[in-house]
Amino acid sequence: MISEKAIQRMKLYHLLGELPLRSREISVEDILIEEREHYDLEKLLLDLNGIELVPAYFVKPKHLPAKTPTILFNHSHGGFYQLGKNELLEGNVYLQAPPYAEVLAREGYSTLCIDAWGFGERAGKTESEIFKEMLWSGQIMWGMMVYDSLKAIDYLVSRQDVDNERIGTLGMSMGSTMAWWIAALDTRIKVCVDICCLTDFQALIDSRGLDEHGIYYYVPHLIRNFTTSQINALISPRPHLSLAGNYDKLTPLDGLKRIDKDLKAIYESDNASESWKLQRYDSGHLETKEMRSEVLSFLHRWL
């Protein structure tokens, strides 16, 4: 018998427009392997969607057992279209140093990051151009972005050096939104960490904050079918850490309070109260030193 959460996942996925077959095979081209101080870096070219090849980085710590816990790192937006997956290696203006590739490798985690549509090596077309062209074709930009991330999980579980029972996801800003969407849709994600983008949809409307998010973010009919809390409820009882700034315009405070109240009740009903945590700071749209410490502590505990 199909569970209610499985039904809701199918309903949510259906809202993402016309997508390639979920079951399509993935092909991989190894571009290079480079030894760095704290990790080995693989540059890959993945055929995830059959439309456009997806450049990716896989970062593997040195001198670890054959299988490692692995993080799907989702890069942010911030208008840094040329950065894309390089955020994993280089960091960003609103992320703490050192970059996540280094810090996660030193903590024993492998990491995968792909270029999202319109970013990094896929930045040939503008976000607006991609959105409009996809819309004409019955596709939704966010849907295609989510699809690529779900297929990236397929790629991870195909690797012999990934512990399939210890896959987590992490991201800042746009990457935060991607983290909680894919964790909601795919139970192979065992731990979700989102930084500065757990946004209540109605609170964003009420605060006149819609233009704080890029056009990629908007999915037709979404708020007629799901609240942010209802999407994130699909992650329960799996561990989920959300970090937010009280002064962040992308995540109105009233909405954060609403989500926290809803998810505390949901996790309690699933007998998993300790697995949900929203931690707020007196900050804006940036990862603070305290947030970075909280991320690593949460991963150590749950992954």
Buried (B, 14 or more C-beta within 10 A) or exposed (E): EEEEBEEBBEEBBEBBBEBBEEEEEBEBEEEEEEEEEBBBBBBBBBBBBEEBBBBBBBBBBEEBEEBBBBBBBBBBBBEBBEBBBBBBBEBBEBBBEBBBBBBBBBBBBBBBBBBBBBBBBBBEBEBEEBBBEBBEEEBBBBBBBBBBBBBBBBBBEEBEBBBBEBBBBBBBBBBBBBBBBBBBBBEBBBBBBBBBBBBBBBBBEEBEBEEBBBBBBBBEEBBEBBBBBBBBBBBBBBBBBBBBBEEBBBBBBEBBBBBBEBBBBBBEEBEBBEBBBBBBBEBBBBBBEEBBEBBBEBBEEBB
